[in-house]
Amino acid sequence: MGEHNFGDYIVFVDESGDQSLKSVNANYPVFVLSFCIFEKTHYYTHVVPEILRFKFDFFGSDIPILHEREIRKREGGFNILMRDDIRSEFFDRLNQIMVESEYTVVSSLIDKRKYSHFNAPDNPYSIGTQFGVERVFYEMQERGQRGRRIPIVFESRGATRTALLNGNSKKW
């Protein structure tokens, strides 16, 4: 298989809230960027099969993406959640998967009301990414991953950006 120096972990990143500093929603004035760290073997032997089974049971395929907004608003394929019995079973199963899965979450939360008063970068996503990657770096060091490649997958609507930490940059 060759020497690739792959690490034992994979990291998924997603945001909550918008990163705009021009219009701050008074009901949700924060931007959150969360990094979810999985040990790869646990991820592909437990998490992936459970999520696939979950999707096939509720949607008949693995196509739907579990976005909180669509689930909460019961939009698109998630309109099945209008039925109380299905919604109850859906959340029971999803919660059980989350409880039985092993992962670490590192988050950065920016209160945009306070952040905009500093002479800071215009983009909270950028500072959130810097903070999150730094914290993930320390986690990986503590877990014996120095010098190993750790993929960090950034999710966004319409596209997935992937950064392989150590591509042509510093090794972990």
URRA-V803371 format. One record per residue. N is the residue number from 1. RES is the residue in one small letter. PSI is psi in whole degrees, 0 to 359 (none if undefined). D_LAST is the distance of its C-alpha to the last C-alpha in Angstrom with 2 decimals. Layout:
n,res,psi,d_last
N,RES,PSI,D_LAST
N,RES,PSI,D_LAST
This chain:
n,res,psi,d_last
1,m,346,21.08
2,g,161,19.09
3,e,107,15.68
4,h,345,13.22
5,n,36,10.24
6,f,143,10.30
7,g,178,8.96
8,d,4,11.87
9,y,159,11.81
10,i,146,13.04
11,v,131,13.65
12,f,139,16.98
13,v,135,18.12
14,d,158,21.79
15,e,163,24.06
16,s,134,27.38
17,g,171,29.94
18,d,162,30.20
19,q,5,28.54
20,s,134,31.86
21,l,351,32.96
22,k,318,36.39
23,s,111,37.71
24,v,122,36.46
25,n,117,37.72
26,a,334,39.49
27,n,341,39.00
28,y,73,35.20
29,p,21,34.14
30,v,157,30.43
31,f,127,27.37
32,v,134,24.75
33,l,119,21.32
34,s,137,19.95
35,f,118,16.64
36,c,116,17.49
37,i,123,14.95
38,f,141,16.36
39,e,130,15.72
40,k,315,16.46
41,t,316,19.41
42,h,320,21.09
43,y,309,20.61
44,y,343,22.34
45,t,338,24.84
46,h,302,25.95
47,v,307,25.00
48,v,310,25.62
49,p,323,28.94
50,e,317,30.18
51,i,320,29.57
52,l,313,31.18
53,r,315,34.13
54,f,310,34.46
55,k,315,34.62
56,f,321,37.10
57,d,322,39.24
58,f,333,39.58
59,f,352,39.41
60,g,2,40.25
61,s,176,37.08
62,d,14,33.35
63,i,315,33.75
64,p,140,33.80
65,i,132,30.68
66,l,80,30.71
67,h,130,30.75
68,e,317,31.96
69,r,312,34.42
70,e,323,36.22
71,i,310,36.36
72,r,318,37.72
73,k,355,40.22
74,r,46,41.06
75,e,158,40.82
76,g,226,40.93
77,g,344,40.40
78,f,5,39.82
79,n,347,43.52
80,i,339,44.01
81,l,0,42.89
82,m,330,46.25
83,r,125,47.74
84,d,317,47.33
85,d,319,47.13
86,i,317,44.37
87,r,316,42.40
88,s,313,42.67
89,e,319,41.52
90,f,307,38.69
91,f,327,37.22
92,d,313,37.93
93,r,315,35.99
94,l,316,33.05
95,n,321,32.89
96,q,319,33.09
97,i,316,30.11
98,m,319,28.08
99,v,320,29.38
100,e,350,28.69
101,s,152,25.12
102,e,123,22.13
103,y,164,19.53
104,t,136,18.09
105,v,129,18.90
106,v,125,17.45
107,s,148,19.95
108,s,133,20.94
109,l,127,24.69
110,i,120,26.51
111,d,106,30.25
112,k,335,31.37
113,r,318,34.67
114,k,320,33.07
115,y,321,30.19
116,s,346,32.73
117,h,345,34.46
118,f,161,31.59
119,n,74,30.93
120,a,166,27.72
121,p,148,26.29
122,d,347,28.65
123,n,104,26.08
124,p,334,24.87
125,y,319,22.49
126,s,312,20.54
127,i,324,20.35
128,g,321,19.68
129,t,315,16.69
130,q,312,15.29
131,f,312,16.01
132,g,315,14.75
133,v,321,11.29
134,e,314,11.07
135,r,319,12.47
136,v,319,10.30
137,f,312,7.15
138,y,320,9.49
139,e,315,10.66
140,m,323,7.62
141,q,315,7.40
142,e,336,11.12
143,r,17,11.07
144,g,29,9.56
145,q,14,6.47
146,r,132,4.49
147,g,7,4.15
148,r,152,5.27
149,r,126,6.53
150,i,116,7.73
151,p,136,10.99
152,i,118,12.41
153,v,116,16.16
154,f,119,18.36
155,e,140,21.96
156,s,155,24.92
157,r,128,28.58
158,g,349,29.46
159,a,155,26.02
160,t,125,22.56
161,r,133,19.69
162,t,132,16.46
163,a,125,13.20
164,l,107,10.62
165,l,115,7.32
166,n,6,6.57
167,g,267,10.32
168,n,20,11.54
169,s,203,9.41
170,k,141,6.53
171,k,150,3.76
172,w,none,0.00
